[in-house]
Every structure is written in C-alpha cells, then in structure tokens.
Amino acid sequence: MKPPATPALDQFRRVVLKVGSALLVDRSRGRLRHAWLAALAEDIADLHARGVDVLVVSSGSIALGRTVLGFPAGALRLEESQAAAAVGQIALARHWSEALAHHGIAAGQILVTPQDTEERRRYLNARATTLKLLEVRAVPVVNENDTVATSEIRYGDNDRLAARVATMIGADLLVLFSDIDGLYTAPPASDPAARHLPVIERITPEIEAMAGGPASELSRGGMRTKIEAGKIATGGGTHMLIADGRAKNPLRAVAAGARASWFLSGSTPTAARKTWIAGSLEPRGVLTVDAGAERALAGGASLLPVGVARIDGAFARGDAVIIRSAGGHILGRGLVAYDSDDAARIAGRSSREIEGVLGYPGRAEMVHRDDMALIGE
C-alpha cells in the first residue's frame, strides 16, 4: 500500500505553534535565547504575510522567573513555581511582543487554566477573545496561568494545552517544536535500530507504546504527552506535526524538507466541532424559531434574537440547546450565547436593542453559525 502523502505547510490557514522552555530558555544561565526567538519570529512573519492565522503556546515563564528570584536548580515547590511564573511571565510577554513587533505584528497575551477550555461558558469566552485577536491580525501568545494553577488542576505540560487551544479555535495544524525530529519506533538514543515515522495516519496502541519518557529538566513534556496531544488534536480535526525546533528558523526547515512526524486527522476542525455539538452534549433547552429564521439558517446564517419566537428550559450561556421550527421540527443544535433569562428578554428583538434591554452590549447572535450543527449538514 502506498504511504500517505506528507502535507505541505502552505496548505494550512490557521496554525498553532507550541514552544517549550528547553528551546526558548538557555538552561545553564536561565536566560532567553534571543537569536532563536528572533528567527522563529521571522518564520511567523512569513506565515502572517501569507494571510495565515498564527497562535503561539509558549512555555518559559517559570524558567525565566526562577533565575530572577535566585531559586536553585532542581524541582520547585508549588508556591515557588507560582512566584517564579508571576515574575517570569512579564518578561516572557515582553520578549514575544518585541520579537513580533519587529515585523509589525501585535502580540496579545492570554493566560489560561484547564477550566477555560473545558467548561463551556469559559470556553466560549476564551474562544471569542482568541478569535477576535486573530481577526485583527494579532498573534495570541498563550500560556498556562501558572500563578494560580495547582498541582491538582494544572495541565502539567503545554503540549496538551496547545492541542486543546488548537481544537478550541478550529486550527487546521498544530506544530509541536521539540528537541527531537519526530516519533521513532523506539528511543533513538538507546536503540540504534529505531526507525523514524514520517506519517502517522492514526494513533493506535502500538503508536502510544512507542512514546518515551520525560524530556529535559526545564520541560514538563515528553513524547508521551505529545502522543496524548496528538489524540486531542486529531480527534478535533487538527493535523499535528512534531518537528525539531533547535535550529534557527525551524518552520523554514520543515518547509525545506527537514525530517519531522505528521499526525493526520481524518476530519476537519469544522466537521469535528459540528459532530461534538450534535452528539456529545446534552441539550438544556429549546429555541423555537420563526419561518424567517428557519429560511436564514438554511442559507447558512446565524440565529439572531429577532428570529427566536419561544424559549423553553433553564440553561446557561454556553449550554447546548435544540433549535426547533415553528412547526415542531428539530432543525439542529447549538451553543447558546445567553442565559435562558436574558434570552427570553431579547427574543424577538433586533440585535440593536440588546444593550438597551439587558444593560450590556451582548453578542448580536443568539447562536452563532460556528456554534451550530444543523440536521443534514
């Protein structure tokens, strides 16, 4: 059987880049690798100039902050890690901002905790903020909020965080930069017979068994967490790439044919999201729409308040609701942008009236088209 073709970087329109501490920070001195970051910023600028949306998930705050605070080498206690993150995050954001500003690109800092990508209300807030930054052509720089995360709730590594963020924003490619050029059948440092795998069509138990142990002291990741990230990403319709990030301009190197490992998704971000909305969430209420709204939905429009004729059920913003026609037919499901009480107050009204009715400028859509899965799609 002919092996699957390796994708080309220029076919992707929304890309998430994950950068680990071991690449960004010189572990011997606890200082940023300025030349390496400047070269990566050149790669990002290349993508940006082609109209690609780029988001960065960057570690490094603890590694930078511990040096400033004089913490010794080795494992830190939780409160020491949080203190180091509080100091280091300021420096990390400044370095990214300056590196991207050199190319005329604005950077936006986003700090998240697991709940921000797993609880639907907070998920919608994080998603909306991130998509707005991309819309205005800024590059969001995301990190786990280590100043408040605890050992019980933290992601534990930024590989999985990057995968969750990638699926949250509908990215079609996630790039994990590492100190190895991809997945091998065994740890190449200890097994000279280990084979590099350029394309992984599906993550099987055999693929999971190939994952090695933890990486460097500065990084909380390893090949095992990268495989777990791959399961999250490909399940959400996002292709994933593990590439060697140690050289300058690592994206240009991949584009030029450098060895890497591609994890392919059998879906697209849009299709995977529609499947999740349609079948994985328990509906909390019903929105009955009028004939005009039904026609608009069939034409690909969002559901506006003016087209909602009736509200049933008690639901919170971000919950799944059934969308039903005036004749009682189920049209689909969606994630509603308002609590049931506020939804009832603005139902049947123009979006221009929302602020006057609710006292705050809410979203124009009751259910945005991107948060909707209609029957037959």
PyMOL commands that set and color helices and strands:
alter all, ss='L'
color gray80, all
select helices_A, chain A and resi 9-11+21-24+34-49+61-69+78-101+115-118+120-135+158-168+205-209+223-235+250-255+269-279+291-298+305-307+340-346+351-358+369-371
alter helices_A, ss='H'
color red, helices_A
select strands_A, chain A and resi 14-19+25-26+31-32+53-58+107-112+139-144+173-178+183-184+196-197+199-200+239-244+260-263+285-289+308-312+320-324+330-335+372-374
alter strands_A, ss='S'
color yellow, strands_A
deselect
rebuild
show_as cartoon
